[in-house]
Amino acid sequence: MAQTPVRIALLGAESTGKTSLAQALATHMRAQGKTVAVIPEVLREWCEREQRTPRPQEQMPIAKEQEHRVDQAAPEHDIVITDTTALMVAIYSAMLFEDGSLYRFALARQRGYDFTLLTGLDLPWVADGLQRDGPHVREPVDTLIRQCLGDAGVPYRVVYGSGPERCINALAAIDAQAAPAGIARPWKWTCEKCSDPQCEHRLFTGLRG
């Protein structure tokens, strides 16, 4: 296990493949012998449990719980991948309730991640019953995420593509962000061409394993 675990944050509007990407990245990295924790979205769990969306005063506890789970997992793993962060809770709270009080906490936490990946809007929107508002919400949310990260000076990369291609592009994005930041990566990824067939073949093999 690495002395300092690598923390990867996935951000994105609803129905942009964050959960699938988190699992694909974890599969790839575990195939290289790394211990990987995937932290699910606490807001989704909360909505499913309570069968409603949270009220304004319930937003901060959800945001803090999301980050708490990351902190809990970090000491026991080489890599922690979180399927959203407190920043997404802050953005939704600001949009729904005009409450920007979560931003300070959320952005402070976001700066602590080694890599921030934003999932693009190229995937089709899919309804899930309780939590998702509709495809019209995705673009404003995407805009707010970019604005928040930009204003806070948090570096990020946008990931596009469907199926295994999305994971390949995410790995390449992490690689591109790591070198300038001087971050040591506990996995092997050297490809400079995301669409290289041999790289895709290796990824398919890793996902099947």
Residue pairs with C-beta under 8 A, 6 or more apart in sequence:
1 35
1 76
1 77
1 78
2 78
2 79
2 186
5 74
5 75
5 77
5 78
5 79
5 80
6 78
6 79
6 80
6 114
6 115
6 183
6 185
6 186
7 70
7 74
7 79
7 80
7 82
7 112
7 113
7 114
7 115
8 25
8 79
8 80
8 81
8 82
8 113
8 114
8 115
8 117
8 174
9 82
9 84
9 85
9 110
9 113
9 115
9 116
9 117
10 18
10 21
10 22
10 81
10 82
10 83
10 84
10 117
10 119
11 18
11 84
11 85
11 87
11 88
11 116
11 117
11 118
11 119
11 145
11 149
11 156
12 18
12 84
12 118
12 119
12 120
12 142
12 145
13 119
13 121
13 137
13 138
13 139
13 141
13 142
13 145
14 125
14 131
14 132
14 133
14 137
14 138
14 141
15 123
15 124
15 125
15 126
15 128
15 132
15 135
15 138
16 119
16 120
16 121
16 123
16 138
17 119
17 123
17 166
18 41
18 83
18 84
18 119
19 40
19 41
19 83
20 166
21 117
21 119
21 159
21 166
21 167
21 170
22 38
22 81
22 82
22 83
23 38
24 164
24 166
24 167
24 170
24 207
25 36
25 81
25 167
25 170
25 171
26 36
26 38
26 79
26 81
27 206
27 207
27 209
28 167
28 171
28 187
28 203
28 206
28 207
29 36
29 78
29 79
29 186
29 187
30 36
31 206
31 209
32 187
32 188
32 206
34 78
34 79
34 186
34 187
35 76
35 77
35 78
35 79
36 77
36 78
36 79
36 80
36 81
37 73
37 74
37 76
37 77
37 79
37 80
37 81
38 81
38 82
38 83
39 66
39 69
39 70
39 73
39 80
39 81
39 82
39 83
40 83
41 66
41 83
41 84
41 88
42 62
42 65
42 66
42 69
43 54
43 62
43 66
43 84
43 88
43 89
43 92
43 131
44 131
46 54
46 58
46 62
47 53
47 54
47 130
47 131
48 130
48 131
51 130
52 130
53 96
53 130
53 131
54 62
56 93
56 97
56 99
59 89
59 90
59 92
59 93
59 97
59 99
59 102
60 101
60 102
60 105
62 89
63 86
63 89
63 90
63 102
63 105
63 106
64 86
64 105
66 82
66 84
66 85
66 86
66 89
67 85
67 86
67 109
69 82
70 80
70 82
70 85
73 80
74 80
78 186
79 186
79 187
82 113
85 106
85 109
85 110
85 113
86 102
86 105
86 106
86 109
86 110
87 106
87 107
87 109
87 110
87 145
87 148
87 149
88 145
89 102
89 106
90 100
90 102
90 103
90 105
90 106
90 107
90 148
91 141
91 144
91 145
91 148
92 141
93 99
93 100
93 101
93 102
94 100
94 102
94 103
94 144
95 140
95 141
95 144
103 148
107 148
107 152
107 154
110 116
110 149
110 152
110 154
111 152
111 154
114 178
114 181
114 183
115 157
115 173
115 174
115 177
115 178
115 183
116 149
116 154
116 155
116 156
116 157
117 156
117 157
117 158
117 159
117 170
117 173
117 174
118 142
118 145
118 146
118 149
118 156
118 157
118 158
118 159
119 158
119 159
119 166
120 158
120 159
120 160
121 138
121 139
121 142
122 160
122 161
122 162
123 162
125 132
125 134
125 135
125 138
126 132
148 154
149 155
149 156
155 177
155 181
157 173
157 174
157 176
157 177
158 173
159 166
159 169
159 170
159 173
160 166
160 169
161 168
161 169
161 194
164 200
164 203
164 204
164 207
165 194
165 195
165 200
167 203
167 207
168 191
168 194
168 195
168 199
168 200
168 203
169 194
171 189
171 191
171 203
172 189
172 191
172 192
172 194
174 185
174 189
175 185
175 189
175 190
175 191
177 183
178 184
178 185
191 199
193 199
